[in-house]
Amino acid sequence: MAEQLHNLFTVNSPNVEYKESEIISNYTYRGDTRVSVDDDGSVTVTPVETNYIFKTDTHVPKTGLMIVGLGGNNGTTVTGSIIANKLGMTWQVKSDKQEANYYGSLTQASTFKIGRDADGKDHFIPFSSVLPMVHPNDFVVGGWDINDLNLADAMARANVFPYDLQRQLTKHLENIVPLPSIYCPDFIASNQEERANNVIEGDKQACLDQIRADIQNFKQENGLEKVIVLWSANTERFADVLTGINDTAENLMNSIANNEEEVSPSTIFAVASILENSTFINGSPQNTFVPGAIELAKQNNVFIGGDDFKSGQTKIKSVLVDFLVGAGIKPLAITSYNHLGNNDGKNLSAPKQFRSKEISKSNVVDDMVESNSILYKEGEHPDHTVVIKYVPTVGDSKRAMDEYVSEIFMGGLNTIAMHNTCEDSLLAAPLIIDLAILGELMERITYKTEEMDEFESFHAVLSILSYLLKAPLVPEGTPVVNALFAQRCALENIFKACVGLPPVDHMGLEYRVQGAGIY
């Protein structure tokens, strides 16, 4: 097992107890402030406190990661990068030697502040050390693909890695062949038909049964304690949500048994994962989690998360719009243009599949706009346009160009334009790794309040993963948060609460009151 840095980090507090196999913390949550607005417009704010007990199982299980779309650019990049890191590979990039790393991974390459040291300096620890987490080097990776290329040939087809690294990885990847996957031509672009030579035969019930068997076999053959399943395959068109078809768990299961057309492959994978007690994460923008799938996850107390990896353009947008609105500047128009040449771009060149992506990219600013009623009247939004074009020449190096036109002081206009070359799979692969690590960790965290008799898991809809996803799936009736820093703070603060530490507040009173500093 890879080194577990959490053994080097402990909290000295009466609010946390370290046991042989668990960490128990007592935490007073002060974030649930109630607001009431009277008829005359006056606002009353009432702070509310809730006491939580968090329990974290410290046993890190042997975990499998099964990727739908294993032979695609993301699947081969994730698998190859884990092998390269595990074996400590180096390769030549022009005149420089490059070492394998996990840059771009929140859990493996970022830190957060835990306090000050004896000299008054801020002290930071690796994100991965606050709680026991699976190390990516320890993942056992497998999965499905509608194409039967072994992963060495699929890696060469993707052409994401430099040649010298591909050369070293070939012998480690050539014996990995994806399992047959589900192919429903109506849900993905017709230009994918030529790749579909590795598909499960039979109706949708047969597909569901086979995926469940695949998860069971993968777990048994590799001696795994857990399996995380993640969709990184083609973007599907949106499925129609229909009464009697996919609106309840019972209807969805009956629809699969009856081979109903409007049940998508990604939803079948989600159902199979839920029934096998495996967390399922959707990395594409389609509505995999129809109401029936969400209800099934809640009934079985299995985590689901989605939708759509947030890797490049949208991540920057969620930072920039948050800044502009927070600074009292009013974005009037946001125009986002992309072109890319990988298979994702080819699939998105079809109108129905593009529409799924357009929806996930367009909603990313909504909560920030709604937060400022001074700038925006009720129902008012910036003009927001998203364009995606397929240009084979650029391959995996997606180009993203954005223009932000905003109203500033006294009716003036400000324009910000930016160009971003996103190495698509090299940005997405660390997100896949993080989603799997965090999904597994959340399975080991339970909580209890004073009103509860037993510890329970978090809500089946794992909204804590929002930082990594464009269109965060949240429990019904709860707010969607897209602002990037708020999403990261939520992750950081929840994990801090699990070890009895206070949340990030950036008040820094110790630096601002009389007696601060050295002067």
N, C-alpha and C positions, 0 to 999 in steps of 0.2 A: 504494500500500500504506500502511496505517496505520502510524504511528510505532512502531518497535520499540525499547522501552526497554532491552532486554538489551544494546544497544551501549554503554550508560552504566554497566554493571556488569562488573567483571573481578575475578578472584581472583589475588592475588600469592602463589603457592605453588609449590614444586617438584613438587607432586602434581598439578598441572593444566597442560595445554598447549593453547594456543589456536592452531589452524591455520586456513588460509584457509576451509575448508568444514566443520570439525568441532572439537569440544572433546573432549579426552581427559583423563580423570582417573584417578589411582590411589587406591584407597580400601581401607582395612582395616576390614572389617565385624566388629564385636565383639558382635553381637546374638544369635548362635547359641549360647547357653549351655546346656550339657547337664546334666540333673538325673537322678540315680539315687536310688531309695529302697530301703533294705535291709529285710530281713524284720522287723527290730526297729523300723522306722519312722524310722530315722536317714536324713538327707538329705545327699547329697554333690553339690556344684555344681562343674562344671568349665567355666571360660571357654574358648571356642573362637574363634579368629580365622580369617577367610577374606579373602584379598586379591582384590579385584575391579579390573578395568579397565573403565571406562565410556566409551563413545564416542557422542557426540551429533552428528548431522548438523545443521548450523546453517542449511541452506537451508530457508526457510519456504515451502512450496508453495502454489500457488493451490488452494484447497480448497472443495469443494461440501459442503453439508449437506442431505441429503435426509430429510425427515420423513414418516413414515407417520402419517397423521392431520393433514396440513398445514392442512386447513380447520377444525380444531377450535380450542378456546380456546387451547391451548398453541401450536399451529402458527401461528396468526395473531398471537399475542402475541410470539413469537420473531421472526417476519418483520417485523412492524411496528416492534418495538423496535430492530432492527438498522438499518432505514431511518431511523428517527427519530434515532438516534445518529449515523449516517453524515452526515446532512444538518444536524445540530445544531438540531433542532426545539425550539421552546419552545411552551408552551400555558398557558392560564389555568386555575387550580384555585381557584375562588372569587375571592379578591382577590389571590392570589399567582401569580407566573409560575414555572412548572416547567420545568426543562431536562432533556433526555434524559440518562440515565445508565445505568450497568450495576450499580447497587447490588444486592446479593444474589449477585453473581458472585464466587466464590472467586478466580478468576484475574484479574479486572478491578478488584475493589474491596476486596481484602484485602492485607495485608502480612505479612512475617515478619522476625524479627530475624536479622541476619547478624554482629553483633558490637558493639563499642563504638568511639566516635570518640575524638579526642584529648582531649576534655574529660571522658571517662569516661561519656558518656551512651550508652544503648542506641541502635543505629541500625537502622532498618527499611527494607526496600525493597519495592516492589510485587511481588506474587507473580509477575506476568507478566514480570518483568525478569530472573529468575534464569536462564532458558533461553529460546532463541528460540521464540516461540509465535505461532500464527495470531492476528491481531486479529479479533474478531467482526465489525467493520465490513467486513472483507474476505471474509467468507463469501458464497458464492453459494447462495441457498436455493431449494429446490424440494421436490417430494415428491408423495405420493399421498393420496387421500381417497375414501371410498365415496360422498361427496356432491359434487356438481359446482358448488357456489357458488364464484364468484370470491372472492379473499381479502378484497376490500373489503366485500362483502356478508356474508361469514363473520365478519369482524371486528365488523360491526354486530350480527350475531346473537349473538356471544359477549358483547359489551358489557362488555369488560374495561377498555378505555381510556376516558378522559373524552371527551366529545363533541368538544371543540375539537381534540384530538389525532386522533381518528378523521377529522374533516373534512379535516385536512391530509394524512393518510395515504391517503385514498381514491384519489386519482389515481395513487398509486404501487402500489396493491394490486389495482386493478380489472382489470388485464390478466393477473394471475397466477391461473391455474386449475389445480387439482390434477389430476394424472394419475389415471386409473381405478385403483382398488385391488381387493384381494381381499375378497370377501364370502362368508363361510360362516355362515349363520344359526345353526347349532348352537353356535357358539363365543361369540357375544355375545348380549345380551338381545334378546328379540323386539321390544322397543320401539324398536329402532334400524332396523327395516325401512323405515320411512317416509323415512329419510335416504339409503337405499341406491339411488341413481340413477346411480352413476358407477363401475361395476364391470367387471372384466375377465371376458370371456366365455371359456368352455372349462373343461377339467378342471384339476387341480392342476399337472400338468406344463406346461400352457399358461400358467398363472399364473406359474410359476417362470421360464419362458422370457421372458415379457413383462417381469417385474421386472428380469431381467438386461439385457434390451434397453434398458429405461428408464434404468438406471444408466449403461450404455455411451453412450447418446445424450446424456444430461445432461452427462456428462463431456466428450464431443466437442464439443457445441454451445457450451459455455461455456469451452472451452480449459482444463479443469481438470487438475491433476496428481493429485489425490486426491479421493475422495468418502467421507464418513462418513454412514452410514445409521442412523437412530434411530427406534425405535418409540414414538410418543406417541398411538397410537390407542386404541380402547376396550379395557378390560380383558376378556380372554377367560377362559372357564372353564379349569380345569386339564385338560391333555391326559393321557389314560391312557398310561403308559409300558408298552409291550407288546413282548414278545419277538417278533422277526421283523418288527416294524413300525417302531419308532423307537429301538431299543436300540443300533444301530450305524450308522455312516455309510452303509455299503452298503445296509443294510435301509431306512434313511430315504430314500435316493435311489430305491430300488425302490418304496417306498410312495408317493412323490410320482408316479412314473411310472404306478403302478397306481391312482391317485386314491383312496387309502385315506382313510376318513373321519376317522381319528384324527390326521391331520396338520393342524395349525392354520395359519391365515394368517400369524401372527407367525413361526412356524418356517419357512415358505416364504420369507418376507422374509429371515430370518437365513441360510438356505441360499443364496439368490441373492446376498446381500452377500458371503458367504464365497467363493463361486465367482468373484465379480468383484473379489476382493482388497480389499474395503472393510470397514473396522471396522464392526461392528454392535452397537448398544447398545439394550437393552430397558428402556424406561421405565415399563412396567406390571408388575403382580405375577404374571402367569401364568407357567407353566413353559415358556416359549419354548425354552429350551435343554435339550431332551431329550438323553439320552446320545448319540444319533446326531449331533445338531448340534454338541455339544462335540467329539466325535471328529473330525468334518469340519473344524472350526476348527483343531484341533491338526495334522491332516494337511496342511492348506494354510497353516499358520503365519499365520493371520489372527486379529486380536483380536476378542473378543466381551466384552461387559460387561453386567451387570444386577444385580438386577432392582428396578424400581419407584422412581421419583423420591422422594427423602427431603427434603421441603420444610418441613413445619410441625410437626404434632403428634408425629410419630415422631422428628424431630430433637431436639425438647425432651426427649422421653422418654429418648433415648439419652444425654443429658447428665445429667438428674436422677437416673436410676437409677444411673448410674456414680458420681455424687456420694454418694448414699445408701449404697450398698454399700461404697464406698471409705471412708466415714466410720464404718463399723461399725454402720450402721442397717439393719434388715432389712425391706425391703418385703414385705408379706404379700398385698396385693391392689392391682391396678392396673385401674381401670375407665376406659375411653376411649370417649367418645360423640362422634359427628360428625353434622352435617347440612349438606347443600350442595344447590345448585339448578342446577348446570351439567349438561351432557350426561354427564359422568363420573358424577355422582350418579345420573342417570337410569338409566344402564347398570348401576351397582352395586346398584340396587334389585332386580335379579334375583338369586335365591339362589346360583346357581352362580358368577356373576361376583363377588358379595360374598365368597364363600368364598375366592377367589384373593386378594383384598385382605386378608381377615382373617388368612390365613396369613402374609403379608408383614409385617403390622403386629404380629403376636403374638410373633414370634421375636426381636424386636429387643433383648430384655433377657437372652437366654440366656447369652451369654459373660460378662456382668457377674455374674450369679448364680453361675455355675460357678466364678468366680474366688475365691469366699470360702467355703471349707469350714467356717469357724467359724460362719457364720450359717446355711448351708444344708447339710443332709445330702445324700448322694448321691441323685439323683433328685427332690429337693425343689425346687419352683418356687413363685413367687407365683401366686395366682389372677389371671388376666389375661383381661379381657373387652373385646371391641371391638364397637361398634355404629355402623352408618352408615345414615342415613336421607336420603331424597330430599325436599327442600323447595324447590320451584321459586322461591319468592319471594326467597330469599337469593342466587340466582344464583351467581356465582363466589366470593362471600364466605363461604367455608366456616367454620362454627363448630365448634370443638373444645373439649370439656370433659373434664377428667381429674381423677380422684381417686386419690391414693396413700395407702394406709393402711400404716403401718410400725410394727414393734415397736422400742421404744427401751429405755433403761436400766430395769432391774428390772421388766420386764414391762409397762411403759407403752406407750401407743399414740399415734402421731403421725399426723395427717391433713393432707395438702396437697391443696388443690383449686385448679384454675386454669381460666381461660377464655381461649381464643385465637381471635381472628378472623383466619383465614388467607385472604389474597387469593390464591386457589389458583394461578391461572396466572401471576400476577406473582411468585410464589415459585418456581414450576416452571421458568419460561422461563430464568432465569439458570443453573439447573442443566443444562438442555439445552445451552446455550452452553458451559458448562464441560466437560461430558462430551465434546462434539465437539472442543474445543480440546485437552483432555488426551489423548483417544484418538488424535488426529493426532500430538501430540508423542511419545507412546510408540512410534509407528511409526518414529521417527527415533533412538531410544535403543537401543543394543546393549551387551552386556557380555561379559566373558571372565574366567575364573579361571585359576589356574596350571595346572589339569588340562586346560584346553580349548585346542584348536588354532585355532579360529575364533571370531569374535564371533557371538553369537546374540541374538535378540530375547527379551524377557520371555515368560513363559508366555502361551499364547493366551487363557486366561481372565484378564482384566485386573482383578485384585482391587484394584489400586491405586485404582480408582474408587469404592471402598466408601463413602467420605465422603459421596458424593452419592446413595446408593441405600439403600433400606430393607432389602432382603433381599440382601446382597452375594453375588454368585456368586464362588466361590473354586475353585482347583484341587482335585480330589478328594484327600481325605486331609489337607488343610491346614485350620487353624483359621479359623472365621468370627469376625471382630472387628466388633462393633457400637458400641463405645464411641466417641463422636464425636471426642474429643480425640486418642485413639490413632490413629484413622483419618487425621486431619489431619496429625499428626506423621509418619505414614508417608509421605504425599505430600511434605511439606516436606523430610524427611530424605533421601528418595531423590533428589530434585532437587538438594539440597545435595551429595550424594555425587557427582553428575554434574559438579560443578565443584570437587571436592576439599575441600569444607567439612565440618567435624564435625557430628554430629547435634545436635538440640536436647536438652539434658539438664536444664536449669533448676537445675543445682547452684549456680551463682553463687558459686563459691569465692572469686573475687576480691573479693566484697563481704562475706565472712564471716570471713576469717582476720585475724590480727593485722596491723595496718597499713591495714586497709580504711577507707574514708571519710575525713573531713576533721577528725575530732576527736582 
